[in-house]
Amino acid sequence: GEGRAAVRGSWFIPRPLRWVRAPAPPRSAEPLGRAGSVLGGAGSGSIPAGTGRRPGRRGGPGRSRRPQHPRGRFWQAGAARTARSSATRVLPPISAGRPFPARATCGLSVPGQRLPCPESGCGRDAEEPSRLGSTGNMALRERGASSSSTNAKQEQNYNRVITIVFLALFIDLLGFALILPLFPSILDYYSQTEDGFYLSLQRGVDWFAVMAGIPPERKYNSVLFGGLIGSIFSLLQFFSSPLTGAVSDRWGRRPVILVTVMGLIASYSLWAASRTFGVFLLSRIIGGISKGNVSLSTAIIADLHSPKARSKGMAMIGVAFSLGFTLGPMMGAYLAMQTEKGEVFYLRSAVSALMFSVADFIFIFLLLPETLPKEKRAPSVTSGFQAAVDLLSPLALFQFSAVTRGKESPSEQNLQNLKILGLAYFLYLFLFSGLEYTLSFLTHQRFHFSSMQQGKMFFFIGITMAVIQGGYARRIKPGNEIRAVKRAIMLLVPAFLLIGWAANVTMLSAGLLLYSFAAAIVIPCLSAVVSGYGAAGQKGRVMGILRSLGALARALGPVLAAAVYWLAGAEICFTICGAFFLVPLALLRSIKQQTKEE
């Protein structure tokens, strides 16, 4: 049968071999006289020397029957060759850790596959060969190289998109942050130029103060107007971000983000040309509507398929924010100090913001690819708007309604924890953004900070936050985020007391140091905790609700804090708001951190 060879003297005729795994029970052979025995078996078979007698005819005594193969009688099977003399051939056991054939092979063999012999009429196939031929090895090498090349190219494309988004967002935030240290001086400028619209607002505020029995002090009116402008900008951003996201789900990210940058170009152009308060206010309104490009940058990163790339992209967005809000105010203050005689002091800052936005548009137009393929886009804009309704309704936001729909809705306990975390997040940002917005007015009125000194203050805050985030925040272990948040919020109470009652710059600096520590810890840690809730398909909705709650808080906080500042002064404003930080602290004490997915 298979595996036999008829031997005569010093010549032999090879037969196809049957390879088996050792150890295995021996196989008996047909009686061949003294011609030989089965090769293999248990590893002890042998072929004795020839007898000097030629084998008989086909089927006759002394000759075994063997299958005919199209390649002829001398065809070699695999890597096996029958030895001339008696020999023992033992196959390695399974524990040897390498593949080996179960039967003879005729064609190209690939591990784990059975390939038919290329010769027509041959019924043999291949299964787990011990050695691939040169052709098989080459095919596998080419397949592995192709897969590795594809993965490397895909990773390179992801890194390219992340780099483009980072640079585009950094340029945008630089232009946006130029105005931050200039707000008090800009409002003073319109007050001194006796702008008609601004003076009419002043008279309206004075009338309300008299009716309410409050002594009118016009120096506080600029704080109220500044808080109102800040709230209008954030409120428009709150409404525009979900809507631009819905439009981009239908038409793609690239064209929509280009439209938003064009809106920013129009906003900064109006600011540069503004000589009246009405035009300046219009520029801020257009800027708030067009600020959806920040959420679109997050959506572009979320489009990447690799979790590692998405994580890296989100981290780079955080870096862009840190750099933009650290360098932007310093640049704006420096440009305002370089004003020539007869020139509006904010003109160079406004023109620089315009140049940044134009450069951002060109950069995105030339380099940013579309990350949302057509087959994954929403069927219509209407469906996207319906999903955006949950991000525009305050009641739906606090109830996390978008998460409760569908089969993967969270458990009752997890949903309750999400509601508490969302409320604590909103209250924290509501209080923090209000005091943050009035901070520049306090230093301008109490310490007579110039625009350059305001820029240095924001630079000090940004550098302190970067050091804390790079040192302490990154070492917070998973599961300890809420504990770190509670410590940071507790520090905000003395921080705002020091700032509100500061009698000198040293006392102010101590309060700003504690303020910067809390600002570097609370938002990243709360975001990390909330991201642990919900199934994999719900995390995007959970984080979208959290961002919308933050935008709503920033829309309401500045105007209410400015109103308290206008009514009672800086000391009472910072004391009351600082004490209210105990409310989100108490909410966080009522839950036990849970970051596991359902």
C-alpha positions in Angstrom: 0.0 0.0 0.0 1.0 3.6 0.5 4.4 4.1 2.0 6.1 1.0 0.6 9.1 0.7 -1.7 10.4 -2.2 -3.6 14.1 -2.4 -3.2 16.5 -4.3 -5.4 20.2 -4.1 -4.6 21.5 -0.6 -4.8 18.6 1.0 -6.6 15.1 1.8 -5.4 11.8 3.2 -6.5 10.3 5.8 -4.1 6.7 5.8 -3.2 4.5 8.6 -1.8 4.9 8.6 2.0 2.2 8.9 4.7 3.4 11.1 7.6 1.8 10.7 11.0 2.2 12.3 14.3 4.4 10.4 16.8 3.8 8.5 19.0 1.1 6.5 17.2 0.3 2.8 17.2 2.2 0.9 14.7 0.6 -0.1 11.4 0.9 -3.6 10.1 2.1 -4.1 6.5 1.0 -6.5 3.9 3.4 -9.5 3.7 6.1 -8.6 1.3 8.4 -11.5 1.9 11.8 -9.8 2.4 11.0 -6.7 0.3 10.3 -4.3 3.2 7.8 -3.0 5.7 5.8 0.1 6.3 7.9 3.2 6.7 6.8 5.3 9.7 4.3 3.5 11.9 5.4 4.0 15.4 8.8 5.3 14.3 10.5 1.8 14.3 9.8 0.6 10.7 12.8 -0.3 8.5 13.6 -1.4 5.1 15.9 -4.4 4.9 18.5 -4.8 2.2 17.4 -6.1 -1.1 17.1 -9.8 -1.6 18.5 -9.9 -5.0 15.2 -10.8 -6.5 13.3 -8.4 -8.8 9.7 -7.6 -7.7 7.0 -9.5 -9.5 4.5 -8.1 -11.9 1.7 -5.6 -10.9 -0.5 -7.3 -8.4 1.7 -10.4 -8.3 3.6 -11.8 -5.4 6.4 -9.7 -4.0 5.2 -6.4 -5.4 2.9 -3.8 -3.8 0.3 -1.8 -5.5 0.9 1.9 -5.5 -1.2 4.8 -6.9 -0.1 6.3 -10.1 0.6 10.0 -10.2 0.6 12.3 -13.2 4.1 13.4 -12.5 5.6 10.0 -12.8 7.0 7.2 -10.7 10.0 9.2 -9.5 8.0 12.1 -8.2 9.1 13.2 -4.7 6.4 13.8 -2.1 7.1 16.8 0.2 10.6 16.7 1.6 10.7 12.9 2.2 13.0 10.5 0.4 13.3 6.9 1.1 16.7 5.9 2.4 18.7 3.2 0.5 19.5 1.3 3.6 17.5 0.4 6.6 16.7 3.6 8.6 14.3 4.8 11.3 12.4 8.1 10.8 10.5 9.5 13.7 8.2 12.6 13.4 8.2 15.2 16.2 5.4 15.1 18.7 2.7 17.8 18.8 4.5 19.5 21.7 7.4 20.4 19.4 5.4 23.4 18.4 5.7 23.3 14.6 3.4 22.1 11.9 3.9 18.9 10.0 2.1 17.0 7.3 -0.6 14.5 7.8 -0.2 13.2 4.2 1.7 13.8 1.1 1.4 17.1 -0.6 1.4 17.8 -4.3 1.0 21.5 -4.6 1.4 24.8 -2.8 0.5 24.4 0.8 -0.5 27.1 3.2 -0.8 26.4 7.0 -4.4 25.8 8.1 -5.7 25.4 4.5 -6.3 22.4 2.2 -5.2 23.1 -1.4 -5.8 20.6 -4.2 -2.9 19.4 -6.3 -2.4 21.5 -9.4 -2.1 18.4 -11.6 -5.5 17.5 -13.0 -6.7 14.1 -12.0 -4.8 14.0 -8.7 -7.0 13.6 -5.7 -4.3 14.6 -3.1 -4.6 17.7 -1.1 -2.4 19.5 1.4 -2.9 20.0 5.1 -0.5 21.5 7.6 2.8 20.9 5.8 6.0 20.8 7.8 7.9 22.8 5.3 6.5 25.2 2.7 8.0 25.2 -0.7 9.8 28.3 -1.9 6.6 29.4 -3.7 4.5 29.0 -0.5 7.0 30.8 1.7 7.1 33.7 -0.8 3.3 33.9 -0.9 3.0 34.1 2.8 5.8 36.6 3.1 4.1 38.8 0.5 0.7 38.5 2.3 2.3 39.5 5.6 4.2 42.3 4.1 1.1 43.6 2.4 -0.9 43.5 5.6 1.9 45.2 7.5 2.2 47.9 4.8 -1.6 48.5 4.9 -1.7 48.9 8.7 1.3 51.2 8.6 -0.3 53.3 5.9 -3.5 53.5 7.8 -1.7 54.6 11.0 0.1 57.2 9.0 -3.1 58.6 7.6 -4.6 58.8 11.1 -1.5 60.6 12.4 -1.8 63.0 9.5 -5.5 63.8 10.3 -4.7 64.3 14.0 -1.9 66.7 13.2 -4.0 68.7 10.8 -6.9 68.9 13.4 -4.5 69.9 16.1 -2.9 72.7 14.1 -6.2 74.0 12.7 -7.7 74.1 16.2 -4.6 75.7 17.7 -4.7 78.5 15.1 -8.4 79.1 15.7 -8.0 79.3 19.5 -5.1 81.7 19.2 -7.3 84.1 17.3 -10.2 83.6 19.7 -8.1 84.1 22.8 -6.6 87.4 21.6 -9.6 89.4 22.9 -9.7 87.9 26.4 -7.4 90.5 28.2 -8.9 93.4 26.2 -12.6 93.1 27.2 -12.5 95.7 30.1 -10.5 98.2 28.0 -12.8 97.8 25.0 -15.9 98.6 27.1 -14.1 101.5 28.7 -13.3 102.8 25.2 -16.9 102.7 24.0 -18.0 104.5 27.3 -15.4 107.3 26.8 -16.3 107.8 23.1 -19.9 108.4 24.0 -21.2 105.7 21.7 -24.9 106.2 21.2 -26.0 102.6 21.6 -23.7 102.0 24.6 -24.9 105.2 26.3 -28.5 104.1 25.8 -27.7 100.9 27.6 -26.0 102.8 30.4 -29.1 104.9 30.9 -31.3 101.9 30.9 -29.2 100.2 33.6 -29.1 103.4 35.7 -32.9 103.6 35.5 -33.2 100.0 36.7 -30.8 100.7 39.6 -32.8 103.7 40.8 -36.1 101.7 40.6 -34.5 98.9 42.6 -33.1 101.3 45.2 -29.5 100.5 44.3 -26.9 103.4 44.2 -25.9 103.7 40.5 -22.2 103.2 40.0 -21.3 103.2 36.3 -17.9 101.6 36.8 -19.8 98.3 37.5 -21.9 98.7 34.4 -19.1 97.5 32.2 -19.0 94.3 34.2 -22.7 93.7 33.6 -22.3 94.4 29.9 -19.2 92.1 29.7 -21.1 89.3 31.4 -24.0 89.8 29.0 -21.8 89.6 25.9 -20.0 86.5 27.2 -23.4 84.8 27.9 -24.7 85.7 24.5 -21.6 84.3 22.8 -21.8 81.0 24.8 -25.6 80.7 24.4 -25.2 80.9 20.6 -22.5 78.4 20.7 -24.7 76.1 22.7 -27.4 76.2 20.0 -25.1 76.1 17.0 -22.8 73.2 18.0 -25.5 70.4 17.8 -27.0 71.9 14.6 -23.6 72.1 12.8 -22.9 68.6 14.0 -26.2 67.4 12.5 -25.5 69.1 9.2 -22.0 67.6 9.1 -23.5 64.1 9.7 -25.3 64.5 6.4 -22.9 66.6 4.2 -19.6 65.7 5.7 -17.2 67.3 8.1 -14.9 69.2 5.7 -17.4 71.5 4.0 -19.2 72.4 7.2 -16.0 73.2 9.1 -15.0 75.4 6.2 -18.3 77.3 6.4 -17.9 77.9 10.2 -14.4 79.3 9.6 -15.8 81.6 7.0 -18.2 82.8 9.7 -15.3 83.5 12.0 -13.6 85.5 9.2 -16.7 87.6 8.9 -16.8 88.0 12.7 -13.1 89.2 13.0 -13.5 91.5 10.0 -16.4 93.3 11.7 -14.4 93.5 14.9 -11.4 95.1 13.1 -13.7 97.6 11.4 -15.9 98.3 14.4 -15.9 101.8 15.8 -19.3 101.5 17.5 -20.5 99.2 20.2 -23.3 97.9 18.0 -20.9 96.6 15.3 -18.7 95.1 18.0 -21.7 93.3 19.5 -22.7 92.0 16.0 -19.3 90.6 15.5 -19.6 88.6 18.8 -23.0 87.3 17.8 -21.6 86.0 14.4 -18.6 84.6 16.2 -20.8 82.6 18.6 -22.9 81.2 15.8 -19.7 80.1 13.9 -18.0 78.6 16.9 -19.3 75.1 16.0 -15.9 74.3 14.5 -14.6 73.2 18.0 -17.3 70.4 18.2 -16.6 69.5 14.6 -12.9 69.0 15.4 -14.0 66.5 18.1 -16.3 64.8 15.5 -13.4 64.4 13.0 -11.3 62.7 15.6 -14.3 60.5 16.6 -14.5 59.4 12.9 -11.2 57.6 13.1 -11.6 53.8 13.4 -8.6 53.1 15.7 -9.3 53.5 19.4 -5.7 54.3 19.9 -5.9 57.1 17.3 -9.0 58.5 18.8 -7.5 58.6 22.3 -4.4 60.3 20.9 -6.5 62.8 18.9 -8.6 63.8 22.0 -5.4 64.3 24.0 -4.1 66.6 21.2 -7.3 68.6 21.2 -6.7 69.2 25.0 -3.1 70.3 24.2 -4.4 72.7 21.6 -6.8 74.3 24.1 -4.0 74.6 26.7 -1.6 76.3 24.3 -4.2 78.5 22.7 -5.5 79.9 26.0 -1.9 80.3 27.3 -0.3 82.1 24.4 -3.4 83.9 22.9 -4.0 86.4 25.7 -0.3 87.3 25.9 -0.2 87.9 22.2 -3.4 90.0 22.3 -2.1 92.1 25.2 1.3 92.6 23.5 -0.3 93.7 20.2 -2.5 96.2 22.0 0.6 97.7 23.6 2.1 98.3 20.1 -0.6 100.7 19.0 0.6 103.8 17.2 -0.8 107.3 17.7 -4.3 107.7 16.2 -4.9 104.0 16.0 -7.6 102.1 17.9 -5.8 100.1 20.6 -7.5 96.8 19.7 -7.0 97.1 15.9 -3.8 95.1 15.7 -5.3 92.3 17.8 -8.4 92.2 15.6 -6.4 92.2 12.4 -4.2 89.4 13.8 -7.3 87.3 14.7 -8.6 87.9 11.1 -5.2 86.7 9.7 -5.3 83.6 11.9 -8.8 82.7 10.7 -7.8 83.2 7.0 -4.7 81.1 7.5 -6.9 78.5 9.2 -9.3 78.4 6.3 -6.5 78.0 3.7 -4.9 75.3 5.9 -8.1 73.3 6.2 -9.0 73.7 2.5 -5.7 72.4 1.3 -4.9 69.7 3.8 -7.9 68.4 5.7 -9.4 65.2 4.1 -13.0 64.2 4.5 -13.2 61.7 7.4 -16.9 60.7 7.1 -17.5 58.5 4.1 -20.8 58.8 2.2 -22.0 55.3 3.1 -21.9 56.3 6.8 -23.6 59.6 6.6 -27.1 60.3 7.9 -29.9 59.7 5.3 -31.2 63.3 5.7 -30.5 66.5 7.7 -33.9 66.1 9.4 -32.9 62.9 11.1 -29.8 64.7 12.4 -31.9 67.6 13.7 -34.2 65.2 15.5 -31.1 63.7 17.3 -29.9 67.3 18.1 -33.1 68.1 19.9 -32.0 66.1 22.9 -28.9 68.2 23.1 -30.9 71.5 23.0 -33.5 70.8 25.6 -32.2 71.5 29.1 -34.7 69.1 30.7 -33.6 66.3 28.3 -30.0 67.1 29.1 -30.3 66.8 32.8 -32.4 63.5 32.4 -29.9 62.1 29.9 -32.9 61.2 27.8 -30.8 60.3 24.7 -29.1 57.6 26.6 -32.3 55.9 27.9 -33.5 55.1 24.4 -32.6 51.8 22.7 -31.7 48.3 23.9 -28.4 49.4 25.5 -29.9 51.8 28.0 -28.0 51.9 31.3 -29.3 50.4 34.5 -31.3 52.4 37.0 -28.3 52.9 39.3 -26.0 53.9 36.5 -28.5 56.3 35.1 -29.0 57.9 38.6 -25.2 58.3 38.9 -25.1 59.9 35.4 -27.7 62.4 36.4 -25.8 63.4 39.6 -22.5 63.7 37.8 -24.2 65.8 35.1 -25.7 68.1 37.6 -22.5 68.5 39.6 -20.6 69.2 36.3 -23.2 71.9 35.3 -23.1 73.6 38.7 -19.3 73.6 38.8 -19.0 75.2 35.4 -21.9 77.6 36.0 -20.1 79.0 39.1 -16.6 78.7 37.7 -17.3 80.4 34.3 -19.1 83.3 36.0 -16.2 84.1 38.3 -13.7 83.4 35.5 -15.4 86.0 33.3 -15.5 88.7 36.0 -11.9 88.1 37.1 -10.4 90.4 34.4 -12.9 93.2 35.4 -11.9 92.8 39.1 -8.2 93.2 38.4 -8.8 96.1 36.0 -10.9 98.0 38.5 -9.1 97.2 41.8 -5.5 96.9 40.7 -5.7 98.9 37.5 -4.2 96.1 35.5 -3.4 97.1 31.9 -4.0 94.8 29.0 -0.4 93.6 29.2 -0.8 92.8 32.9 -4.0 91.0 32.1 -2.2 88.9 29.5 0.5 88.0 32.0 -2.2 86.9 34.5 -3.7 84.6 32.0 -0.3 83.3 31.0 0.4 82.5 34.7 -2.8 80.6 35.0 -2.2 78.7 31.8 1.4 77.7 32.7 0.3 76.6 36.2 -2.5 74.4 34.8 -0.1 72.8 32.3 2.4 72.0 35.1 -0.3 70.5 37.3 -1.9 68.5 34.4 1.5 67.1 33.3 2.6 66.3 36.9 -0.2 65.6 39.3 -3.3 65.0 37.1 -1.7 62.3 34.9 -0.7 60.3 38.0 -4.3 60.0 39.3 -5.1 56.3 39.2 -8.4 55.1 37.6 -11.0 54.9 40.3 -9.7 57.9 42.2 -10.9 60.6 40.0 -13.9 61.6 42.1 -11.7 61.8 45.2 -9.4 64.2 43.3 -12.3 66.3 42.1 -13.6 66.7 45.6 -10.2 67.9 46.8 -10.0 70.3 44.0 -13.5 71.8 44.5 -12.7 72.2 48.2 -9.7 74.4 47.2 -11.9 76.6 45.2 -13.7 78.0 48.3 -10.5 79.6 49.8 -9.3 80.4 46.2 -12.2 82.7 45.4 -12.3 84.1 48.9 -8.6 85.2 48.5 -9.3 86.6 45.0 -12.5 88.4 46.0 -11.0 90.0 49.1 -7.5 90.5 47.8 -5.9 93.7 49.0 -2.6 93.2 47.2 -1.2 91.3 44.2 0.5 88.7 46.5 -2.9 87.7 48.0 -4.4 87.7 44.5 -1.5 85.4 43.2 -2.1 82.9 46.1 -5.8 82.7 45.1 -5.0 82.3 41.4 -2.6 79.4 42.3 -5.4 77.5 44.0 -7.8 78.5 41.2 -5.4 77.1 38.6 -5.0 73.8 40.5 -8.7 73.2 40.5 -9.2 74.2 36.9 -6.6 71.7 35.8 -8.2 68.8 37.7 -12.0 69.0 37.8 -13.1 68.9 34.2 -10.6 66.2 32.9 -11.4 63.9 35.9 -15.2 64.4 35.7 -15.0 63.7 31.9 -13.0 60.5 32.6 -15.6 59.3 35.1 -18.6 60.0 32.9 -17.0 58.3 29.9 -16.9 55.0 31.9 -20.8 54.8 31.9 -22.8 53.3 29.2 -22.2 50.6 26.6 -19.7 51.1 23.7 -22.4 52.4 21.4 -23.6 55.0 23.9 -20.4 56.7 25.0 -20.6 59.2 22.2 -24.1 60.3 23.3 -23.1 60.4 26.9 -20.1 62.7 26.2 -22.2 64.8 23.9 -24.7 65.4 26.6 -21.9 66.3 29.0 -20.4 68.8 26.6 -23.9 70.4 26.0 -24.4 70.7 29.8 -21.0 72.5 29.9 -22.0 74.9 27.1 -25.3 75.7 28.8 -23.5 76.4 32.1 -21.1 78.8 30.3 -24.1 80.5 28.7 -25.8 81.2 32.0 -22.9 81.7 34.4 -21.3 84.9 33.2 -24.4 87.0 33.1 -25.6 85.9 36.5 -22.2 86.3 38.2 -21.9 89.8 36.5 -25.3 90.7 37.9 -24.3 89.8 41.4 -21.1 91.7 40.9 -23.0 94.8 39.7 -25.5 94.6 42.6 -23.3 93.8 45.5 -19.6 94.3 44.5 -16.7 91.9 43.9 -16.3 90.8 47.6 -19.9 89.6 48.0 -20.0 88.1 44.5 -16.9 86.0 45.0 -17.9 85.0 48.5 -21.4 83.8 47.6 -20.3 82.0 44.5 -17.3 80.4 46.3 -19.6 79.1 49.0 -22.0 77.6 46.5 -19.2 75.3 45.3 -20.1 73.2 48.4 -23.3 72.1 46.5 -21.5 70.1 43.7 -19.1 68.8 46.4 -22.1 67.4 48.4 -23.6 65.9 45.2 -20.3 64.0 44.5 -20.2 62.7 48.0 -23.6 61.0 47.4 -22.4 58.6 44.7 -19.9 55.8 44.5 -17.6 55.9 41.5 -18.3 53.3 39.0 -16.4 53.2 35.7 -17.2 49.8 34.4 -19.4 49.4 31.3 -22.6 47.6 31.6 
